[in-house]
Amino acid sequence: MIRDRFSALGRALRHRNYRLFFAGQLISLIGTWMQIVAQSWLVYRLTGSAELLGLVGFASQGPVFLLAQVGGAVADHHDRRRILIATQAVAMALAAVLAALTLSGQVQVWHIFVLAAALGTVNAFDVPTRQAFVVEMVGREDLQNAIALNSSMFNVARLLGPAAAGIAVAAVGEGWCFAFNAFSFLAVIAGLLAMRLPEAAARPAGAPILERMRQGFAYAARTRPIRMLLLLVALMSVVGMPYTVLMPIFANRILGGGPERLGALMSAAGLGALAGALALAARRGLAGLGTAIMRAALGFGAALIAFAMSRSFPLSLVLLLVVGFCQMTQMAAANTLVQSMLPDAYRGRVMAVYAMMFLGMAPFGALLAGLAAGAFGAPATVAAGGSLCILGGLTFARVLPAFRAEARMLVRQNGAATR
């Protein structure tokens, strides 16, 4: 049984194209996490402001909310690999500009805002395209495993990147983290270029782009299981995820540390999330994922409340392990269920709605959290968010029985296994 679960972990890696994608993305995501941590520390060092930490978070993810549906419509009607190559190249250029400004000592807060907003615009096209591209690399049979492995890859990077950033910021400054991130994009671009994919079938022009966007929204809204999952993801993104934006305050003012301690806290959450992603990757079939999502939402909220109350650095590390595990279990399981219920014709557009709920709603939460932390303090803000996450989990538990039958029907219609 244990051997079967272990062998199931890497099913998607049987596909050469996915192996190239996995290796390139892992290197690139380490650089991305280094930049996230270094950028938050740079803003905090320059301003000391909780409100500005929230505003930078808003600038970096707000464009995803506004433009993800455009990105999803583009992904459903154009070559997804070419879109990804273009988005990665632009993201590399933006990281290089930030590195040059920081290393030259000329960086100002407005530079960070502008570059963060530009990267958010790139992500509005990159995220739904990347989500929709997975099925082209592995097919439906290994889709669940590939989504879980993507989450594992993301969280290996989330574990290594912040720890490396904490050491690098303390030793040589934030600029070198941005420079490493710029170079790391070469790995994912090389992987995309090396893939062997069948010639993409010409997609019909179809309706105008605004009508295609409306169709994606309408499909997600009228399909009850997908709608329920997206609403829960949105709630967690708005009230739960902003704890990461406030992490410099916890590391410095509450737990009495510097960038090294910030890196350790972020890495603890990443380690917990990695464990959650690996647990999901070892699963076969979709049975029980709804219950796992409900339990993870409740555990996430409870662990956030406990973290907000902690004044012990070791205890905070342990609690962030739980936070990361529950957060990733919920988000990756929801992603798996949504993708398993989708017909291919709507995949890019509905995954764009998922990106809006997961990433696009987060900047509103970051903005609110920054303002609330300035008025009431970071611990009270995070504890309030955890309480709302528990309320969301309880609401999801009430509707779960009605959710299951329709979800199974949609999964069968679209060719994924329920067991």
MOLINBEL-V376297 format. One record per residue. N is the residue number from 1. RES is the residue in one letter. PSI is psi in radians with two decimals (999 if undefined). OMEGA is omega in degrees with one decimal (* if undefined). D_FIRST is the distance of its C-alpha to the first C-alpha in Angstrom with 1 decimal. Layout:
[[N RES PSI OMEGA D_FIRST] [N RES PSI OMEGA D_FIRST]]
This chain:
[[1 M -0.86 179.1 0.0] [2 I -0.73 179.1 3.8] [3 R -0.70 178.8 5.4] [4 D -0.75 -180.0 5.1] [5 R -0.69 -179.7 6.3] [6 F -0.72 179.9 8.7] [7 S -0.45 -179.5 9.9] [8 A -0.30 -174.5 10.6] [9 L -0.65 -171.1 12.8] [10 G 0.51 -175.7 15.7] [11 R -0.72 -176.6 16.0] [12 A -0.38 -179.0 19.6] [13 L -0.09 173.1 20.6] [14 R -0.38 -176.2 20.9] [15 H 2.14 -176.3 24.2] [16 R -0.77 -178.3 27.1] [17 N -0.68 179.7 28.9] [18 Y -0.61 177.1 26.2] [19 R -0.76 177.7 25.7] [20 L -0.77 178.7 29.5] [21 F -0.81 -176.7 29.4] [22 F -0.85 -177.5 26.6] [23 A -0.80 -179.6 28.4] [24 G -0.77 -179.6 31.8] [25 Q -0.64 -179.6 30.7] [26 L -0.83 178.9 29.0] [27 I -0.78 -178.3 32.3] [28 S -0.70 -178.3 34.4] [29 L -0.52 173.3 32.5] [30 I -0.78 176.6 32.9] [31 G -0.69 179.1 36.6] [32 T -0.78 179.7 36.6] [33 W -0.59 174.4 35.1] [34 M -0.73 179.9 37.7] [35 Q -0.70 -179.8 40.4] [36 I -0.85 -177.6 39.3] [37 V -0.79 -179.0 39.4] [38 A -0.66 -179.9 42.6] [39 Q -0.73 178.7 44.3] [40 S -0.68 178.4 43.7] [41 W -0.66 179.1 45.0] [42 L -0.80 178.1 48.0] [43 V -0.77 -179.3 48.9] [44 Y -0.69 179.0 48.7] [45 R -0.67 -178.0 50.7] [46 L -0.54 -171.1 53.4] [47 T -0.52 -174.2 53.8] [48 G 0.38 -170.3 52.1] [49 S 2.19 173.3 51.6] [50 A -0.66 -179.3 48.7] [51 E -0.72 -179.3 50.3] [52 L -0.54 172.9 50.3] [53 L -0.76 177.8 46.7] [54 G -0.68 -179.2 46.0] [55 L -0.65 176.7 48.4] [56 V -0.70 174.9 46.9] [57 G -0.69 177.8 43.5] [58 F -0.77 -178.7 45.3] [59 A -0.60 -175.3 47.0] [60 S -0.45 -175.2 43.8] [61 Q -0.25 178.7 41.8] [62 G -0.73 178.9 44.7] [63 P -0.47 177.4 45.2] [64 V -0.72 178.7 41.6] [65 F -0.72 -175.0 42.7] [66 L -0.59 -167.3 45.9] [67 L -0.05 -175.5 44.9] [68 A -0.61 179.6 41.3] [69 Q -0.59 173.5 42.3] [70 V -0.79 178.7 44.7] [71 G -0.70 179.1 41.9] [72 G -0.70 178.1 39.6] [73 A -0.68 176.6 42.5] [74 V -0.74 -178.4 43.2] [75 A -0.53 179.8 39.5] [76 D -0.17 -174.6 39.6] [77 H 0.14 179.4 42.7] [78 H 2.93 -178.7 42.7] [79 D 2.01 -173.3 40.7] [80 R -0.61 179.4 37.8] [81 R -0.74 179.6 37.5] [82 R -0.66 176.8 41.2] [83 I -0.77 -178.2 41.1] [84 L -0.69 177.3 38.4] [85 I -0.75 -179.7 40.4] [86 A -0.77 -178.0 43.4] [87 T -0.67 -180.0 41.8] [88 Q -0.65 179.1 40.3] [89 A -0.73 179.4 43.7] [90 V -0.73 178.0 45.5] [91 A -0.66 177.1 43.0] [92 M -0.75 179.9 43.6] [93 A -0.71 179.8 47.4] [94 L -0.72 177.5 47.2] [95 A -0.66 179.1 45.3] [96 A -0.69 177.9 47.9] [97 V -0.78 179.6 50.7] [98 L -0.68 177.5 49.3] [99 A -0.79 -178.8 48.8] [100 A -0.74 179.2 52.4] [101 L -0.74 -176.5 53.8] [102 T -0.79 -178.3 52.0] [103 L -0.47 178.4 52.7] [104 S -0.07 179.6 56.3] [105 G 0.23 -177.2 56.7] [106 Q -0.02 -174.1 57.8] [107 V 2.41 174.6 54.8] [108 Q 2.86 -175.3 55.7] [109 V -0.63 -178.4 53.8] [110 W -0.54 174.0 55.0] [111 H -0.78 -178.2 53.6] [112 I -0.73 179.0 50.2] [113 F -0.85 -177.2 50.6] [114 V -0.81 -178.9 51.7] [115 L -0.62 177.2 49.0] [116 A -0.74 178.7 46.3] [117 A -0.68 178.2 47.7] [118 A -0.73 178.1 47.8] [119 L -0.65 176.0 44.2] [120 G -0.66 177.0 43.2] [121 T -0.74 176.2 45.1] [122 V -0.77 -177.9 43.2] [123 N -0.48 177.7 39.9] [124 A -0.50 175.8 41.1] [125 F -0.60 -175.5 40.9] [126 D -0.80 -171.4 38.0] [127 V -0.93 179.5 35.3] [128 P -0.56 177.7 35.5] [129 T -0.77 -179.7 35.9] [130 R -0.72 178.6 32.8] [131 Q -0.77 -178.7 30.7] [132 A -0.42 -176.5 32.0] [133 F -0.39 -175.3 31.7] [134 V -0.78 -176.6 27.9] [135 V -0.47 177.1 27.6] [136 E -0.46 -178.2 30.1] [137 M -0.56 -171.6 28.0] [138 V -0.22 -175.2 24.6] [139 G 3.06 -177.1 25.5] [140 R -0.54 -174.9 24.0] [141 E -0.71 -176.5 20.7] [142 D 0.32 -176.9 19.6] [143 L -0.81 -179.1 21.8] [144 Q -0.77 -179.3 19.4] [145 N -0.67 179.6 17.5] [146 A -0.70 177.8 21.0] [147 I -0.75 179.1 22.3] [148 A -0.69 177.3 19.5] [149 L -0.64 174.1 20.1] [150 N -0.74 177.7 23.8] [151 S -0.68 177.0 23.4] [152 S -0.79 178.5 21.5] [153 M -0.80 178.8 24.4] [154 F -0.69 -174.6 26.9] [155 N -0.40 166.4 25.6] [156 V -0.79 177.4 25.4] [157 A -0.67 178.7 29.0] [158 R -0.46 175.9 29.6] [159 L -0.83 -174.5 28.5] [160 L -0.71 -174.4 30.5] [161 G -0.93 179.5 33.5] [162 P -0.67 178.5 34.9] [163 A -0.77 177.8 34.6] [164 A -0.67 179.6 36.4] [165 A -0.72 178.8 38.9] [166 G -0.76 178.6 39.7] [167 I -0.79 -176.3 40.5] [168 A -0.74 179.5 42.4] [169 V -0.75 -179.8 44.4] [170 A -0.59 -174.4 45.5] [171 A -0.82 -171.7 46.4] [172 V -0.06 177.0 47.9] [173 G 2.94 -174.3 47.9] [174 E -0.55 -173.0 46.3] [175 G -0.65 -178.3 47.9] [176 W -0.48 173.1 45.7] [177 C -0.73 178.5 42.5] [178 F -0.65 179.1 44.1] [179 A -0.76 177.5 45.0] [180 F -0.72 179.3 41.6] [181 N -0.73 178.9 40.2] [182 A -0.79 179.9 42.9] [183 F -0.53 -175.4 41.9] [184 S -0.41 179.5 38.2] [185 F -0.37 178.1 38.8] [186 L -0.57 -177.9 39.8] [187 A -0.80 -177.7 36.1] [188 V -0.60 176.8 35.0] [189 I -0.74 178.0 38.2] [190 A -0.73 178.6 37.7] [191 G -0.75 178.8 34.2] [192 L -0.72 -179.7 35.6] [193 L -0.52 -177.0 38.5] [194 A -0.13 -177.4 36.3] [195 M 2.59 173.0 34.1] [196 R 1.84 -178.2 34.8] [197 L 2.57 174.2 34.9] [198 P 2.68 179.2 36.5] [199 E 2.20 -178.0 40.0] [200 A 2.26 177.3 39.8] [201 A 2.46 179.1 41.3] [202 A 2.18 179.3 44.4] [203 R 2.38 179.5 43.8] [204 P 2.59 -178.5 46.7] [205 A -0.66 176.0 48.8] [206 G -2.74 -176.8 48.3] [207 A 2.86 173.1 49.7] [208 P 2.75 -171.2 51.2] [209 I -0.64 179.3 48.7] [210 L -0.65 177.4 49.7] [211 E -0.67 177.6 49.0] [212 R -0.68 176.3 45.6] [213 M -0.76 179.5 44.8] [214 R -0.70 179.6 45.9] [215 Q -0.71 178.5 43.8] [216 G -0.80 176.6 40.6] [217 F -0.80 -176.6 41.5] [218 A -0.71 179.9 42.4] [219 Y -0.79 179.9 39.2] [220 A -0.67 -176.3 37.1] [221 A -0.63 -176.0 39.6] [222 R -0.21 -178.8 39.7] [223 T 1.77 -166.4 35.9] [224 R -0.85 -179.7 35.0] [225 P -0.72 178.6 31.2] [226 I -0.74 179.4 32.0] [227 R -0.77 -178.8 35.0] [228 M -0.74 179.6 33.2] [229 L -0.74 -178.6 30.6] [230 L -0.66 178.5 33.3] [231 L -0.70 178.7 35.5] [232 L -0.72 176.4 32.7] [233 V -0.75 -179.9 32.1] [234 A -0.75 179.3 35.9] [235 L -0.82 -179.4 36.3] [236 M -0.63 -179.9 33.7] [237 S -0.66 -176.7 35.4] [238 V -0.77 -171.7 38.9] [239 V -0.32 -177.1 38.4] [240 G -0.84 -175.1 35.2] [241 M -0.49 -177.1 35.0] [242 P -0.10 175.3 38.5] [243 Y -0.51 -179.7 37.5] [244 T -0.60 179.5 36.9] [245 V -0.60 -177.0 40.5] [246 L 0.05 -174.7 41.8] [247 M -0.63 176.1 39.7] [248 P -0.57 178.7 42.7] [249 I -0.77 177.3 44.5] [250 F -0.77 -177.8 41.8] [251 A -0.69 -172.3 41.5] [252 N -1.07 -171.9 45.3] [253 R -0.62 -172.6 47.1] [254 I -0.69 -177.7 44.6] [255 L 0.06 169.3 42.6] [256 G 0.73 -179.3 45.5] [257 G -2.92 -179.6 44.1] [258 G -2.64 -176.7 44.6] [259 P -0.55 178.0 42.6] [260 E -0.74 180.0 40.3] [261 R -0.65 175.4 39.2] [262 L -0.81 178.6 38.9] [263 G -0.70 179.7 36.6] [264 A -0.73 179.0 34.4] [265 L -0.80 179.2 34.2] [266 M -0.64 179.6 33.3] [267 S -0.59 177.5 30.7] [268 A -0.78 176.4 29.1] [269 A -0.67 178.7 28.7] [270 G -0.66 178.7 27.3] [271 L -0.75 177.1 24.7] [272 G -0.73 179.2 23.6] [273 A -0.64 176.9 23.6] [274 L -0.75 178.4 21.5] [275 A -0.71 178.2 18.8] [276 G -0.71 -179.9 19.1] [277 A -0.70 178.7 19.0] [278 L -0.65 176.5 15.9] [279 A -0.68 178.5 14.1] [280 L -0.67 179.8 15.5] [281 A -0.52 -178.6 14.7] [282 A -0.19 179.8 11.0] [283 R 2.59 172.0 11.5] [284 R 2.17 178.9 11.8] [285 G 3.09 -172.3 15.1] [286 L -0.12 -176.0 17.8] [287 A 2.32 176.4 17.3] [288 G -0.05 -177.8 18.0] [289 L -0.59 178.1 19.6] [290 G -0.77 177.7 23.0] [291 T -0.68 178.3 22.0] [292 A -0.69 179.0 20.4] [293 I -0.78 -179.9 23.7] [294 M -0.83 -179.5 25.8] [295 R -0.66 -179.9 24.1] [296 A -0.67 178.1 24.3] [297 A -0.74 178.8 28.0] [298 L -0.78 179.7 28.7] [299 G -0.66 177.9 27.0] [300 F -0.84 -179.7 28.7] [301 G -0.77 -178.7 32.1] [302 A -0.73 -179.7 31.7] [303 A -0.60 176.5 30.7] [304 L -0.75 178.5 33.6] [305 I -0.80 -179.9 36.1] [306 A -0.70 177.8 35.0] [307 F -0.72 179.9 35.3] [308 A -0.54 -177.9 38.8] [309 M -0.28 -174.8 39.9] [310 S 2.45 172.2 38.6] [311 R 0.23 179.1 41.2] [312 S 2.21 -179.0 39.0] [313 F -0.83 178.6 37.5] [314 P -0.73 178.9 34.4] [315 L -0.68 178.5 33.7] [316 S -0.67 177.3 34.2] [317 L -0.78 179.9 31.7] [318 V -0.76 -178.8 29.0] [319 L -0.61 177.9 30.0] [320 L -0.47 171.3 29.9] [321 L -0.78 179.9 26.3] [322 V -0.76 177.8 25.6] [323 V -0.87 -178.2 28.1] [324 G -0.72 -180.0 26.4] [325 F -0.86 -177.1 22.8] [326 C -0.71 179.6 24.2] [327 Q -0.82 -177.5 26.6] [328 M -0.66 177.1 24.1] [329 T -0.81 -178.5 21.5] [330 Q -0.87 -174.4 24.5] [331 M -0.77 -178.6 26.1] [332 A -0.67 177.7 23.3] [333 A -0.70 177.3 21.9] [334 A -0.73 177.2 25.5] [335 N -0.79 -179.4 26.0] [336 T -0.83 -178.4 23.0] [337 L -0.76 179.8 24.2] [338 V -0.85 -178.5 27.8] [339 Q -0.61 -179.4 27.2] [340 S -0.41 179.7 25.1] [341 M -0.12 -171.5 28.1] [342 L 2.40 163.9 30.8] [343 P 2.62 -175.6 32.8] [344 D -0.55 -176.1 33.5] [345 A -0.42 -178.6 37.2] [346 Y 0.05 -168.7 36.7] [347 R -0.86 -177.8 33.8] [348 G -0.74 -175.5 36.0] [349 R -0.71 179.3 38.3] [350 V -0.62 175.5 35.7] [351 M -0.41 171.4 33.6] [352 A -0.67 175.1 37.0] [353 V -0.72 175.7 37.3] [354 Y -0.77 178.8 33.8] [355 A -0.65 177.5 35.2] [356 M -0.72 -179.1 38.3] [357 M -0.68 -175.6 36.4] [358 F -0.90 -177.2 34.1] [359 L -0.68 -174.5 36.5] [360 G -0.54 177.3 39.8] [361 M -0.40 -177.1 39.9] [362 A -0.68 180.0 38.9] [363 P -0.55 175.7 42.5] [364 F -0.68 175.2 44.1] [365 G -0.69 178.7 41.9] [366 A -0.73 178.7 42.7] [367 L -0.82 179.1 46.4] [368 L -0.70 -179.4 46.3] [369 A -0.71 178.5 44.4] [370 G -0.76 178.9 46.9] [371 L -0.74 -179.7 49.8] [372 A -0.68 179.3 48.3] [373 A -0.62 176.7 47.5] [374 G -0.56 -177.2 51.1] [375 A -0.70 -171.6 52.4] [376 F -0.16 -178.1 50.1] [377 G 2.63 -178.0 48.0] [378 A -0.75 -179.2 44.5] [379 P -0.78 -179.9 42.8] [380 A -0.64 -179.6 44.3] [381 T -0.80 -179.3 43.4] [382 V -0.68 178.9 39.7] [383 A -0.71 177.4 39.6] [384 A -0.72 177.0 41.2] [385 G -0.73 177.9 38.7] [386 G -0.67 178.8 35.8] [387 S -0.71 178.7 37.6] [388 L -0.57 175.5 37.9] [389 C -0.71 177.0 34.2] [390 I -0.74 177.9 33.4] [391 L -0.73 177.2 36.0] [392 G -0.72 178.0 34.4] [393 G -0.69 178.0 30.9] [394 L -0.68 177.4 32.6] [395 T -0.73 178.1 34.5] [396 F -0.66 179.1 31.3] [397 A -0.60 -179.4 29.8] [398 R -0.64 -175.7 32.9] [399 V -0.04 -174.9 32.6] [400 L -0.73 -179.8 28.9] [401 P -0.72 179.1 29.2] [402 A -0.46 -178.1 31.8] [403 F -0.67 -165.1 29.8] [404 R -0.83 -173.9 26.8] [405 A -0.79 -179.3 28.6] [406 E -0.65 178.4 30.6] [407 A -0.76 179.4 27.7] [408 R -0.71 179.3 25.7] [409 M -0.77 -179.9 28.9] [410 L -0.69 179.0 29.4] [411 V -0.76 179.5 25.9] [412 R -0.70 179.9 26.5] [413 Q -0.55 -174.6 29.9] [414 N 0.19 165.0 28.8] [415 G 0.22 177.9 26.1] [416 A 2.68 -178.8 22.8] [417 A 2.46 177.7 19.8] [418 T -0.11 -179.3 19.4] [419 R 999 * 16.0]]
